[in-house]
Amino acid sequence: MIKAKLASIGKDIYTVISELVQDTDIINFAKISPDIPCSDKLTELAIKYIKEKSVEYTHPHGLFELREEIAKEIKQRYGLNKSALNEITITAGATQAMYTAISTFVNEGDEVVLFEPAFNSYVPAIESNGGRPVFVQRTQPDYHIDWEAVLKLINTRTKLIIVNTPHNPTGAIFNEEDIAQLKKITNGTNINIISDEVFEHMVFDGQKHLSVLSDEKLAERSIVISSFGIAFNVPGWKIGYYVSSEKLMTKIRKKQHFQINAINTPFQYALADYLKEGVDYSLTNKQLEKKKQFVNGILKDSKFKIIPSKGTFYQLLDYSDISQEKDTEFARRLMDEFGVALFPLSVFYHDSIDNKILGFSFARNNEVLSKAAKQLLKV
Ligand SMILES: Cc1ncc(COP(=O)(O)O)c(C=O)c1O
């Protein structure tokens, strides 16, 4: 019999919830695509280039002009020189970038350290390449990383550490100490780091996103993944990029070339023009911060405990004062009795740890935020 890879994996939580709420009045408060519209300028550019450039393939590493614009942004943000020619590659979104990077470096029996709760695409990518995920639980209540625990799990089989900052779905962000510890732990090893930074422009309360690119030495062993889909509210475009050292990027590009060959041409031209004009990332950030304050302003009078979210557009709620039901069951009851769907946090743990926490996205229009939060006040 043919043995299919990943045969035992079921649907992800976002798909499960969207199927459950379809054709009902239940508010999908777990929806991952934002209600925030993308810039008119960007869509106009996309339409222009769909007309003008649709018959072209771009270079397998991505449109050079776009890579140059990314290099300029990195220089401006982190003071780091990254070569558009050798160290930046355009991808079909962050998910593909993650899969390609993992499959470039992970072989049978290799170990990959990752932190839970974890975004759902990491483990399937590790396992389909014969790797073994090594899980470290983030520490509550602020979901920081216990670097002492990480150190104990590292050995000669460890090939990768996957980090994610700002973190989906807890909203935790890296601080200087995290960068220093990651550097210390990997120093003198052959471990590479994949840093999922798709929420890099969504950090609140005057705090700053700390990329692994902010440290030159760490940057050398890292592959940093970004998503234009998330940055510009165009997740449906499925376009992003990774940045690495020339040594690592050369290996990744070989894999990517035969996985996807070239990325969508018109969107690359549109994004290159858009970046050339200079983007004010703080606008979406401010908008999201206001939404967070708005919805949490309503929820502060509820029986849920709000877990501070420092970044992303996700908010976690602790319901342990309300019920001791399993989070999956409680989430189901909220849908059936209160008409609002949140995601249970246990689905982001390999062993379904249940800490009585649910989450939602605040990248929604204020009417939805208000309606959903008011339902939660009744719980
Ligand atoms: C942490 C994280 N990584 C990666 C992705 C995937 O991004 P993309 O849509 O560009 O594949 C997402 C999407 O929500 C995400 O939350």
PDBQT file of the ligand as one rigid body, heavy atoms in Angstrom, charges set to zero:
ROOT
HETATM    1  C1  LIG A 401       2.737  33.152  12.349  1.00  0.00    +0.000 C 
HETATM    2  C2  LIG A 401       2.335  33.032  10.916  1.00  0.00    +0.000 A 
HETATM    3  N1  LIG A 401       3.232  32.572  10.035  1.00  0.00    +0.000 NA
HETATM    4  C3  LIG A 401       2.922  32.437   8.747  1.00  0.00    +0.000 A 
HETATM    5  C4  LIG A 401       1.673  32.774   8.259  1.00  0.00    +0.000 A 
HETATM    6  C5  LIG A 401       1.344  32.557   6.813  1.00  0.00    +0.000 C 
HETATM    7  O1  LIG A 401       1.497  33.690   6.037  1.00  0.00    +0.000 OA
HETATM    8  P1  LIG A 401       1.184  33.656   4.473  1.00  0.00    +0.000 P 
HETATM    9  O2  LIG A 401      -0.281  33.912   4.321  1.00  0.00    +0.000 OA
HETATM   10  O3  LIG A 401       2.029  34.730   3.876  1.00  0.00    +0.000 OA
HETATM   11  O4  LIG A 401       1.544  32.288   3.972  1.00  0.00    +0.000 OA
HETATM   12  C6  LIG A 401       0.706  33.257   9.137  1.00  0.00    +0.000 A 
HETATM   13  C7  LIG A 401      -0.631  33.609   8.657  1.00  0.00    +0.000 C 
HETATM   14  O5  LIG A 401      -1.516  33.965   9.390  1.00  0.00    +0.000 OA
HETATM   15  C8  LIG A 401       1.052  33.391  10.507  1.00  0.00    +0.000 A 
HETATM   16  O6  LIG A 401       0.161  33.829  11.391  1.00  0.00    +0.000 OA
ENDROOT
TORSDOF 0
